[in-house]
Amino acid sequence: MSKWFKLDNAANIYPSTQTSDWTAMFRISVTLSEDVDLQILEEAQINTLKRFPSFAARLRKGMFWHFFEQIDGAPPILDDIYNPTQPLIFRRNRYFMYRLLCHKNRISVEFFHALTDGSGAMTFLLSLVAEYLRLKNGIEVVPSKYVFRCSDSPEPEEYEDAFQRYAGDKSLGLVETPSYHYDGTAVPLNKLLIISAEMPTEVLRAKAKEYRTSIGAFLAANLLYSIYKKQKSEKSESALRHDAKISLPINLRQFFPSKTVRNFSSFINPGIKSRLGDYTFEEVLEQVEHFMGMNITEKELNARFTGYVKIEKNLLMRLVPLFLKNLLLKIGHSLTANRTSASTISNLGLVEVDEAMRPYIRRIDLMLGRSYGKRTSCGVVSYNGKTVINFSRTIVEADIEQNFFRQLVEMGIPVAIESNGRG
């Protein structure tokens, strides 16, 4: 791999819009069956970085674009903190773009989104855990979807910009109608409130099956319905002026085969026209399913990300100096960021690991960081018979979460909930 390499198409926005108070971060955690040996974890991290060269990099500024430069060493292993996904201060992290944390039997990695997406992050963390278990317990893990063997050599496809590889000729307009947004009592910038819930995957799947849908569509509809109820409770015409919409990240690897562990995701924003009248959950679900069916197709997704690739390749855009690009992107981001959805639900689906690893891993969590313009975000992972849902929010009020989990409980789904505070 070259010592210097370009950011992928989706990553370009993140360095230009980060501030001292905000970095686009997300977190994946693995809870093991026994406490972590930090010395072995350090050795496992060094071995894992050799297997994932695109993660052993720092962010640099060029004349026209940001770029990555490979670096040696590894970031420090930090004690896990009360408030997750704090802004990443690169110089305090040996300039690496991920943060490795540990608390008793839990290993967490917090990623700057310019580095990777949820799928790439899961692959990095589970490969790190596999290497840790090999060093500590002598188990040999068979490589799989989310696990690379650290003794293998990296393949060029694993760090490709798959957007550039698959971009076509046809593109869609990138302008969308704005969404309803809700507000509340802001918590301090250094705080992120978390509500974490665990439930049996089979019970959740059975309930989704009753509605003749998937777990992903079922949970997305529940979040949209929860936001719709919040919107209706405001009892004002202005609140109903915009549709209630949510954002669903889509892993493009299922449509465009790639081994890349860099960003290769898109998104869609299903919604309902709340001003047209009252909706039942079933009606919201129907809207979500239809929207997903129409938009989660190879052609639609290709046309969506091709539009962004064309912007990057535009001659005028390429010739604009980086300082001016940063200014324009910051202004555009502050004016339009996340206006097209009120919340995000990122569902990594069912995560399976090699049989040799399974006894050592109790739980896997996905947590989204502070969002620019959205008060609440949601991360979902299913593993070993349990589905874990983490809500992160930047306001004291937990109306959306209460609506969401109350709906599940009323449907007969047992939910165990814990929180890191009330603000």
For each residue, the residues with C-beta under 8 A, 3 or more apart:
1: 5 53 54 70 154 156 159
2: 5 70
3: 69 70
4: 60 67 68 69 70
5: 1 2 54 57 67 68 70 159
6: 65 67 68 161
7: 11 12 15 65 66 67 68 114
8: 11 12 161 162 163 164 260 262 263 264
9: 12 161 163 164 167 263 305 308 309 312
10: 13 117 163 263 264 265 305 308
11: 7 8 14 15 113 114 115 262 263
12: 7 8 9 15 16 65 66 312
13: 10 16 17 329 333
14: 11 17 18 23 24 112 113 114
15: 7 11 12 18 59 66 114
16: 12 13 66 325 326 329 330 333
17: 13 14 24 329 330 333 337 372
18: 14 15 22 23 24 87
19: 22 23 87
20: 87
21: 87 189
22: 18 19 87 189 370 372
23: 14 18 19 87 88 112 369
24: 14 17 18 112 113 114 369 372
25: 85 86 87 88 110 111 112 113 369 370
26: 85 110 111 113 118 121 346 366 367 368 369 379
27: 84 85 108 109 110 111 365 366 367 368 369
28: 108 109 111 118 121 122 125 364 365 366 367 381
29: 106 107 108 109 363 364 365 367
30: 106 107 108 125 126 129 361 363 364
31: 105 106 361 362 363 364 365
32: 35 36 105 106 107 129 360 361 362
33: 105 359 360 361 362
34: 105 360
35: 32 104 105
36: 32 40 41 102 104 105 106 107 132
37: 40 41 136
38: 41 42 77 102
39: 42 43
40: 36 37 43 44 132 135 136
41: 36 37 38 44 45 77 100 102 107 132
42: 38 39 45 46 74 77
43: 39 40 46 47 135
44: 40 41 47 48 128 129 131 132 134 135 150
45: 41 42 48 49 74 75 77 100 128
46: 42 43 49 50 74
47: 43 44 50 51 131 135 150
48: 44 45 51 52 124 127 128 131 150
49: 45 46 52 53 55 56 74
50: 46 47 53 56 150
51: 47 48 127 148 149 150 151 152 154
52: 48 49 55 56 124 127 148 154 158 261
53: 1 49 50 56 57 70 154 159
54: 1 5 57 68 115 116 158 159 261 262
55: 49 52 96 97 98 115 116 124 261
56: 49 50 52 53 70 71 72 74 96
57: 5 53 54 68 69 70 71 96 97 115
58: 68 69 71 90 95 96 97
59: 15 66 67 68 90 95 97 114
60: 4 66 67 68 69
61: 66 322
62: 65 66 67 322
63: 321 322
64: 318 319 320 321 322 325
65: 6 7 12 62 322 325
66: 7 12 15 16 59 60 61 62 114 322
67: 4 5 6 7 59 60 62
68: 4 5 6 7 54 57 58 59 60
69: 3 4 57 58 60
70: 1 2 3 4 5 53 56 57
71: 56 57 58 94 95 96
72: 56
73: 94
74: 42 45 46 49 56 94 96 100
75: 45 93 94 96 98 99 100
76: 93 94 100
77: 38 41 42 45 100 101 102
78: 81 99 100 101 102
79: 101 102 103
80: 84 101 102 103 106 108
81: 78 84 86 101
82: 420
83: 86 190 191 192 420
84: 27 80 81 108 110 192 194 367 369 392
85: 25 26 27 110 192 367 368 369 370 392
86: 25 81 83 190
87: 18 19 20 21 22 23 25
88: 23 25 93 97 99 110 112
89: 92 93
90: 58 59 93 95 96 97
91: 95
92: 89
93: 75 76 88 89 90 96 97 99
94: 71 73 74 75 76
95: 58 59 71 90 91
96: 55 56 57 58 71 74 75 90 93 99
97: 55 57 58 59 88 90 93 111 112 114 115
98: 55 75 109 110 111 112 115 124
99: 75 78 88 93 96 109 110
100: 41 45 74 75 76 77 78 107 108 109
101: 77 78 79 80 81 107 108 109 110
102: 36 38 41 77 78 79 80 106 107 108
103: 79 80 106 108
104: 35 36
105: 31 32 33 34 35 36 362
106: 29 30 31 32 36 80 102 103
107: 29 30 32 36 41 100 101 102 125 128 129 132
108: 27 28 29 30 80 84 100 101 102 103
109: 27 28 29 98 99 100 101 121 124 125 128
110: 25 26 27 84 85 88 98 99 101 369
111: 25 26 27 28 97 98 115 116 121
112: 14 23 24 25 88 97 98 115
113: 11 14 24 25 26 116 117 263
114: 7 11 14 15 24 59 66 97 263
115: 11 54 55 57 97 98 111 112 120 262
116: 54 55 111 113 120 121 124 261 262 263
117: 10 113 120 121 249 251 262 263 264 265
118: 26 28 121 122 249 251 265 346 348 366
119: 122 123 146 251 253 261 264 265 348
120: 115 116 117 123 124 260 261 262 263 264
121: 26 28 109 111 116 117 118 124 125
122: 28 118 119 125 126 146 348 351
123: 119 120 126 127 145 146 147 148 261
124: 48 52 55 98 109 116 120 121 127 128 261
125: 28 30 107 109 121 122 128 129
126: 30 122 123 129 130 146 147 351 353 357
127: 48 51 52 123 124 130 131 146 147 148 149 150
128: 44 45 48 107 109 124 125 131 132
129: 30 32 44 107 125 126 132 133 357 360 361
130: 126 127 133 134 141 147 149 150 353 354 357
131: 44 47 48 127 128 134 135 150
132: 36 40 41 44 107 128 129 135 136
133: 129 130 136 137 139 141 356 357 360
134: 44 130 131 137 138 139 140 141 150
135: 40 43 44 47 131 132
136: 37 40 132 133
137: 133 134 360
138: 134
139: 133 134 356 357 360
140: 134 356
141: 130 133 134 147 149 353 354 356 357
142: 147 354 356
143: 147 148 149 152
144: 147 352 353 354
145: 123 352
146: 119 122 123 126 127 351 352 353
147: 123 126 127 130 141 142 143 144 353 354 357
148: 51 52 123 127 143 152 158
149: 51 127 130 141 143 152
150: 44 47 48 50 51 127 130 131 134
151: 51
152: 51 143 148 149
153:
154: 1 51 52 53 158 159
155: 158 259
156: 1 159 160
157: 160 258 259 260
158: 52 54 148 154 155 259 260 261
159: 1 5 53 54 154 156 260 261 262
160: 156 157 164 165 258 260 262
161: 6 8 9 164 165 260 262
162: 8 165 166 252 253 256 258 260 262 264
163: 8 9 10 166 167 263 264 305 308 309
164: 8 9 160 161 167 309
165: 160 161 162 256 258
166: 162 163 252 256 258 302 305
167: 9 163 164 302 305 306 309 310
168: 171 302 303 306
169: 306
170: 299 302 303 306
171: 168 303 304 306 307 310
172: 300 303 304 307
173: 307
174: 304 307 308
175:
176: 269 340
177: 242 243 340
178: 242 339 340
179: 242 243 244 245 246 269 271 339 340 341 342
180: 227 231 239 240 241 242 243 244 245 274 342
181: 242 339 342 373 374 375
182: 227 230 231 234 342 375 399 400
183: 375 395
184: 375 395 396 397 399
185: 395 396 397 423
186: 394 395 396
187: 191 192 193 394 395 396 423
188: 191
189: 21 22 370
190: 83 86
191: 83 187 188 421 423
192: 83 84 85 187 369 370 392 393 394
193: 187 392 393 394 395 396 398 419 420 421 422 423
194: 84 367 390 391 392 419 420
195: 390 391 393 398 401 405 417 418 419
196: 365 388 389 390 391 417 418 419
197: 388 389 390 391 405 415 416 417 418
198: 363 386 387 388 389 415 416
199: 203 204 386 387 389 408 413 414 415 416
200: 203 204 385 386 387 413 414
201: 204 205 215 350 382 385 386 387
202: 205 206 385
203: 199 200 206 207 412 413 414
204: 199 200 201 207 208 215 218 387 413
205: 201 202 208 209 215
206: 202 203 209 210
207: 203 204 210 211 218 411 412 413
208: 204 205 211 213 214 215 217 218
209: 205 206 212 213
210: 206 207
211: 207 208 218 282 285
212: 209
213: 208 209 217 218 221 285 289
214: 208 217 218
215: 201 204 205 208 218 219 347 349 382 387
216: 219 220 248 347 349
217: 208 213 214 220 221 285 288 289 292
218: 204 207 208 211 213 214 215 221 222 285
219: 215 216 222 223 345 347 380 389
220: 216 217 223 224 246 248 270 288 292 345 347
221: 213 217 218 224 225 281 284 285 287 288 289
222: 218 219 225 226 281 404 407 408
223: 219 220 226 227 246 343 345 378 400 404
224: 220 221 227 228 244 245 246 270 271 272 284 287 288
225: 221 222 228 229 279 281 284 285 403 407
226: 222 223 229 230 400 401 403 404 407
227: 180 182 223 224 230 231 244 246 342 343 400 403
228: 224 225 231 232 244 272 274 279 284
229: 225 226 232 233 403
230: 182 226 227 233 234 399 400 403
231: 180 182 227 228 234 239 240 244 274
232: 228 229 235 239 240 274 278
233: 229 230 399
234: 182 230 231 239
235: 232 239
236: 239 240
237: 240 241
238: 241
239: 180 231 232 234 235 236
240: 180 231 232 236 237 274 275
241: 180 237 238 275
242: 177 178 179 180 181 245
243: 177 179 180 271 272 273 274
244: 179 180 224 227 228 231 271 272 274 342
245: 179 180 224 242 269 270 271 340 341 342
246: 179 220 223 224 227 269 270 271 341 342 343 344 345
247: 267 268 269 338 340 341 343 344 345
248: 216 220 267 268 269 270 292 344 345 346 347
249: 117 118 265 266 267 344 346
250: 265 266 267 268 296 301
251: 117 118 119 254 264 265
252: 162 166 255 256 258 264 265 266 301 305
253: 119 162 256 257 258 260 264
254: 251
255: 252 297 298 301 302
256: 162 165 166 252 253 264 298 302
257: 253
258: 157 160 162 165 166 252 253 264
259: 155 157 158
260: 8 120 157 158 159 160 161 162 253 264
261: 52 54 55 116 119 120 123 124 158 159
262: 8 11 54 115 116 117 120 159 160 161 162
263: 8 9 10 11 113 114 116 117 120 163
264: 8 10 117 119 120 162 163 251 252 253 256 258 260
265: 10 117 118 119 249 250 251 252
266: 249 250 252 301 304 305
267: 247 248 249 250
268: 247 248 250 291 292 295 296
269: 176 179 245 246 247 248 340 341
270: 220 224 245 246 248 287 288 291 292 295
271: 179 224 243 244 245 246 287 291 341
272: 224 228 243 244 279 283 284 287
273: 243 276
274: 180 228 231 232 240 243 244 279
275: 240 241
276: 273
277:
278: 232
279: 225 228 272 274 283 284
280: 283 284
281: 221 222 225 284 285 407
282: 211 285 286
283: 272 279 280 286 287
284: 221 224 225 228 272 279 280 281 287 288
285: 211 213 217 218 221 225 281 282 288 289
286: 282 283 289 290
287: 221 224 270 271 272 283 284 290 291
288: 217 220 221 224 270 284 285 291 292
289: 213 217 221 285 286 292 293
290: 286 287 293 294
291: 268 270 271 287 288 294 295
292: 217 220 248 268 270 288 289 295 296
293: 289 290 296
294: 290 291 297 300
295: 268 270 291 292 300 301
296: 250 268 292 293 300 301
297: 255 294 300 301
298: 255 256 301 302
299: 170 302 303
300: 172 294 295 296 297 303 304
301: 250 252 255 266 295 296 297 298 304 305
302: 166 167 168 170 255 256 298 299 305 306
303: 168 170 171 172 299 300 306 307
304: 171 172 174 266 300 301 307 308
305: 9 10 163 166 167 252 266 301 302 308 309
306: 167 168 169 170 171 302 303 309 310
307: 171 172 173 174 303 304 310 311
308: 9 10 163 174 304 305 311 312
309: 9 163 164 167 305 306 312 313
310: 167 171 306 307 313 314
311: 307 308 314 317
312: 9 12 308 309 317 318
313: 309 310 317 318
314: 310 311 317 318
315: 318 319
316: 319 320
317: 311 312 313 314 320 325
318: 64 312 313 314 315
319: 64 315 316
320: 64 316 317 324 325 328
321: 63 64 324 325
322: 61 62 63 64 65 66 325 326
323: 326 327
324: 320 321 327 328
325: 16 64 65 317 320 321 322 328 329
326: 16 322 323 329 330
327: 323 324 330 331
328: 320 324 325 331 332
329: 13 16 17 325 326 332 333
330: 16 17 326 327 333 334
331: 327 328 334 335
332: 328 329 335 336
333: 13 16 17 329 330 336 337 372
334: 330 331 337
335: 331 332
336: 332 333 339
337: 17 333 334 372 373
338: 247 341 371 372 373 374
339: 178 179 181 336 373
340: 176 177 178 179 245 247 269
341: 179 245 246 247 269 271 338 344 374
342: 179 180 181 182 227 244 245 246 374
343: 223 227 246 247 374 375 376 377 378 400
344: 246 247 248 249 341 368 371 374 377 378
345: 219 220 223 246 247 248 377 378 379 380
346: 26 118 248 249 366 368 377 378 379 380
347: 215 216 219 220 248 379 380 381
348: 118 119 122 351 366 379 380 381
349: 215 216 381 382
350: 201 382 383
351: 122 126 146 348 364 381 382 383
352: 144 145 146 383
353: 126 130 141 144 146 147 357 358 361 383
354: 130 141 142 144 147 357 358
355: 358
356: 133 139 140 141 142
357: 126 129 130 133 139 141 147 353 354 360 361
358: 353 354 355 361 384
359: 33
360: 32 33 34 129 133 137 139 357
361: 30 31 32 33 129 353 357 358 364 383 384
362: 31 32 33 105 384
363: 29 30 31 198 383 384 386 388
364: 28 29 30 31 351 361 381 383 388
365: 27 28 29 31 196 379 381 388 390
366: 26 27 28 118 346 348 379 380 381 388 390
367: 26 27 28 29 84 85 194 379 390 392
368: 26 27 85 344 346 371 377 378 379 390 392
369: 23 24 25 26 27 84 85 110 192 377 392
370: 22 25 85 189 192 392 394
371: 338 344 368 374 375 377 394
372: 17 22 24 333 337 338
373: 181 337 338 339
374: 181 338 341 342 343 344 371 377
375: 181 182 183 184 343 371 393 394 395 400
376: 343 391 392 393 394 395 400 401
377: 343 344 345 346 368 369 371 374 391 392 393
378: 223 343 344 345 346 368 389 390 391 392 404
379: 26 345 346 347 348 365 366 367 368 389 390 392
380: 219 345 346 347 348 366 387 388 389 390
381: 28 347 348 349 351 364 365 366 387 388
382: 201 215 349 350 351 386 387 388
383: 350 351 352 353 361 363 364 386 388
384: 358 361 362 363
385: 200 201 202
386: 198 199 200 201 363 382 383
387: 198 199 200 201 204 215 380 381 382
388: 196 197 198 363 364 365 366 380 381 382 383
389: 196 197 198 199 219 378 379 380
390: 194 195 196 197 365 366 367 368 378 379 380
391: 194 195 196 197 376 377 378 398 400 401 404
392: 84 85 192 193 194 367 368 369 370 376 377 378 379
393: 192 193 195 375 376 377 398 400 401
394: 186 187 192 193 370 371 375 376
395: 183 184 185 186 187 193 375 376 423
396: 184 185 186 187 193 422 423
397: 184 185
398: 193 195 391 393 401 402
399: 182 184 230 233 402 403
400: 182 223 226 227 230 343 375 376 391 393 403 404
401: 195 226 376 391 393 398 404 405
402: 398 399 405 406
403: 225 226 227 229 230 399 400 406 407
404: 222 223 226 378 391 400 401 407 408
405: 195 197 401 402 408 409 415 417
406: 402 403 409 410
407: 222 225 226 281 403 404 410 411
408: 199 222 404 405 411 413 415
409: 405 406 412 413 414 415
410: 406 407
411: 207 407 408
412: 203 207 409
413: 199 200 203 204 207 408 409
414: 199 200 203 409
415: 197 198 199 405 408 409
416: 197 198 199
417: 195 196 197 405
418: 195 196 197
419: 193 194 195 196 422
420: 82 83 193 194
421: 191 193
422: 193 396 419
423: 185 187 191 193 395 396
